[in-house]
């Protein structure tokens, strides 16, 4: 079955950096678009970034120039490098894939941006 396991979250100071990882299994990873979303406390989940099978990336306007999504197909892993983090980016970050007409999510990893 499809599994997505995020890791790399934690506490970081404003202006700091973190790299999130998402280990995928149960589907042919290299042939599917992968995305990152986030859900701040008390707010709706929002899209952050996506990477297609050819490595083309797209980002929400709020993170352009600061976040970088990448993938390592042999490792079945997608990454999210986050730089210049802001307190309002405190959220649970989720990995996402749409596979065979179903949407799958990991359990998320908490990122807290605070001094």
Helices and strands as residue ranges (DSSP letters): E 3-7, E 10-12, E 18-25, G 29-31, E 34-39, E 45-51, E 57-59, E 67-72, G 73-75, E 77-82, G 87-89, E 91-99, E 102-105, E 109-113
